[in-house]
Amino acid sequence: MNLFRLKQRKSALFAAALGAALALLASAGVRGYGQADNEDIGADANERQYTFSWQHAVSGDMAPRGGTTQGAEVILVTEPSPEWLRLQEPGISKKERDRRAILSMAGPYRTSFDFIETIGFTHGYAPSNPYQSWGTEYVYVVTDKPDMIQLQHILVMEVKKEDGSAMDPIVVKHWRQDWMFEAPTMHTFKGNREWKKQAVRAERRGHWVQAVYQVDDSPRYTAAGEWQHTANFSSWKSDETWRPLPRREFSVRQDYDVLIGTNHHTITPTGWVQEEQNLKVVLNGRGGAAEVLARENGLARYERIAEFNWLPGDDYWERTKPFWAKVRAYWSETFTREDHIVIAKQADGAYMFTTLFQMAEEPGIDWSASSEQANLEAVMARYVTFPP
């Protein structure tokens, strides 16, 4: 077998394995994780919990989708974290309190995700089944500067087999969130896989722009907002923002084009919560909203856990950190230089995330070498274009 065919085969096997891992994670059920040293979460481990639903729907029709995988037991942290206590310190400036709120989102978490459509706007509307999933992930601080904080999420999943034995840990680089203080511009999603630079609203004093990135560090959405702090309460609310369909939706839905909504990030003594309120919107041929199908509410809880084995995630992040730093630098330079960006779904039959995840794991590559930088830029040029 020649080298070219060997690389093709390796790429196909890697893509298949990564796709299977992401599919497993996407199907993980919120009832799936264990819970140690806390109250029982239910008599039947396979029974899905949902209370905020459609009361008059036929029984069972609104059972959540999302799978039923189980994970290892976790120990929840019950005392206020040091990060929370630092956030409550008196006498610090508003900006420093904002920064501490953002940095307090780093750390070890059990996460749960709940999404449900609450209102329909079309004739004959029937609500989609709610979605629930779970995960265990560590949030690393990548950058901590006065006006810029970057947080990288890494999933480390200890999933149980049907016989109760544990699979090898599944490690996947998850999403990233960047926070920029009083940023003057941001690239916003416009539908049809396009992002365009726009000015942040005129009154941006004290505001932070949050930019959220996909697993491969390509852009997802950005929004400006302000942190509010009162006594023991710290919360950030975004302006309305457009975003592409998330994996939980584009894998099963093709009837709408964009989510338009707002985010809340709220810090708690033992973690944080992200709340979303989204409209599911069909675009017209000119890129504007033609029809709104439904409103959706989302709730993601990040609960601190202790005594969990994060070493597989630490090892992955340390091993691939130089590569992902180059990818972040590519996007930073691109955002500075380009006003209009289009990102292809696939190139030569491969998704960007499978291509970049494989590059990240290639052994013995010096990513500081100019030749490797040129190689990365050539790969990105297959996916990213810049219309006039």
Long-range contacts (C-beta under 8 A, 24 or more apart in sequence): 10-358, 11-350, 11-354, 11-355, 11-358, 14-354, 14-357, 14-358, 14-361, 15-350, 15-351, 15-354, 15-358, 18-172, 18-353, 18-354, 18-357, 19-354, 21-170, 21-172, 22-172, 22-215, 22-247, 24-69, 24-157, 24-159, 24-170, 25-133, 25-135, 25-155, 25-157, 25-170, 25-172, 26-66, 26-67, 26-133, 26-247, 26-248, 26-251, 27-66, 27-67, 27-69, 27-133, 28-66, 28-67, 28-69, 28-71, 28-133, 28-134, 28-135, 28-157, 28-159, 29-64, 29-66, 29-67, 29-68, 29-69, 29-70, 29-132, 29-133, 29-134, 30-64, 30-66, 30-112, 30-113, 30-114, 30-132, 30-133, 30-134, 31-68, 31-132, 31-134, 32-67, 32-68, 32-69, 32-70, 32-71, 32-134, 32-159, 33-70, 33-71, 33-72, 33-73, 33-74, 33-110, 33-134, 33-136, 34-70, 34-71, 34-72, 34-73, 34-74, 35-73, 35-74, 35-76, 36-73, 36-74, 36-75, 37-75, 37-76, 38-76, 45-70, 48-132, 50-116, 50-130, 50-132, 52-116, 53-116, 53-130, 54-127, 57-127, 61-129, 62-127, 62-129, 62-130, 63-129, 64-114, 64-129, 64-130, 64-131, 64-132, 65-129, 65-130, 65-131, 65-132, 65-252, 66-131, 66-132, 66-133, 66-248, 67-133, 69-159, 69-160, 70-159, 70-160, 71-134, 71-136, 71-157, 71-158, 71-159, 71-160, 72-158, 72-160, 72-166, 74-110, 74-136, 74-305, 74-308, 75-305, 75-306, 75-307, 75-308, 76-110, 76-270, 76-303, 76-304, 76-305, 76-306, 77-270, 77-303, 77-304, 77-305, 77-306, 78-270, 79-269, 79-270, 80-269, 80-270, 81-107, 81-269, 81-270, 81-271, 81-304, 83-107, 84-267, 84-268, 84-269, 84-270, 87-234, 87-267, 88-232, 94-206, 94-227, 94-229, 95-181, 95-206, 97-227, 97-229, 97-234, 98-181, 98-206, 98-208, 98-227, 98-229, 99-146, 99-149, 101-227, 101-229, 101-234, 101-236, 101-267, 102-149, 102-151, 102-179, 102-208, 103-141, 103-144, 103-149, 104-267, 104-272, 105-139, 105-151, 105-177, 105-265, 105-267, 105-272, 105-302, 106-139, 106-140, 106-141, 106-151, 107-138, 107-139, 107-304, 108-136, 108-138, 108-304, 108-305, 108-306, 108-308, 108-310, 109-136, 109-137, 109-138, 109-139, 109-271, 109-302, 109-303, 109-304, 109-305, 110-134, 110-135, 110-136, 110-302, 110-303, 110-305, 111-135, 111-136, 111-137, 111-300, 111-301, 111-302, 111-303, 112-300, 112-301, 112-303, 113-248, 113-298, 113-299, 113-300, 114-298, 114-299, 114-300, 115-248, 115-276, 115-296, 115-297, 115-298, 115-299, 116-296, 116-297, 117-280, 117-294, 117-295, 117-296, 118-294, 118-295, 118-296, 118-297, 119-294, 119-295, 120-293, 120-294, 121-291, 121-292, 121-293, 121-294, 121-295, 122-291, 122-293, 122-294, 125-293, 125-294, 127-294, 128-253, 128-294, 131-248, 133-248, 135-174, 136-305, 136-308, 137-174, 137-313, 138-310, 138-313, 138-314, 139-302, 140-317, 142-176, 142-328, 143-178, 146-181, 147-180, 147-181, 147-182, 148-178, 148-179, 148-180, 148-181, 149-178, 149-179, 150-176, 150-177, 150-178, 150-179, 150-328, 151-176, 151-177, 151-178, 151-179, 152-176, 152-317, 152-324, 153-177, 154-313, 154-316, 154-317, 155-313, 156-308, 156-309, 156-310, 156-312, 156-313, 158-309, 169-309, 169-312, 171-312, 171-313, 171-316, 172-215, 173-215, 173-316, 173-317, 173-320, 173-324, 173-357, 173-360, 174-215, 175-212, 175-213, 175-214, 175-215, 175-220, 176-212, 176-213, 176-217, 177-210, 177-211, 177-212, 177-213, 178-210, 178-211, 178-212, 178-213, 179-208, 179-209, 179-210, 180-208, 180-209, 180-211, 181-207, 181-208, 182-206, 182-207, 182-208, 183-209, 183-224, 186-211, 186-222, 186-223, 186-224, 187-211, 187-219, 187-222, 187-335, 187-341, 188-221, 188-222, 188-241, 188-242, 189-219, 189-220, 189-221, 189-241, 189-242, 189-243, 189-244, 189-258, 190-242, 190-287, 191-242, 191-257, 191-258, 191-283, 191-287, 192-257, 192-283, 192-287, 192-342, 193-244, 193-342, 193-343, 193-344, 193-345, 194-287, 194-340, 194-341, 194-342, 194-387, 195-219, 195-340, 195-341, 195-342, 195-343, 196-339, 196-340, 196-341, 197-335, 197-338, 197-339, 197-340, 200-224, 201-239, 208-236, 210-236, 210-238, 210-263, 210-265, 212-243, 213-331, 214-353, 215-353, 215-357, 216-327, 216-352, 216-353, 216-356, 216-357, 217-324, 217-327, 217-328, 217-331, 217-356, 218-331, 218-343, 218-352, 218-383, 219-331, 219-341, 219-343, 220-244, 223-262, 223-263, 225-263, 232-269, 233-266, 234-266, 234-267, 235-264, 235-265, 235-266, 235-267, 236-263, 236-264, 236-265, 236-266, 237-262, 237-263, 237-264, 238-262, 238-263, 238-264, 255-282, 255-293, 256-280, 256-281, 256-282, 256-293, 257-281, 257-282, 257-283, 258-283, 259-296, 260-289, 261-296, 270-303, 270-304, 271-301, 271-302, 271-303, 271-304, 272-302, 273-299, 273-300, 273-301, 273-302, 274-298, 274-299, 274-300, 274-302, 275-299, 275-300, 276-300, 319-361, 320-360, 320-361, 322-367, 322-368, 323-359, 323-360, 323-365, 323-367, 324-360, 325-367, 326-367, 326-372, 326-373, 326-376, 327-356, 327-376, 330-376, 330-377, 330-380, 334-384, 338-386, 340-386, 340-387, 340-388, 341-384, 341-385, 341-386, 342-384, 342-385, 342-386, 342-387, 343-383, 343-384, 344-382, 344-383, 344-384, 344-385, 347-382, 347-383, 348-382, 352-383, 355-379
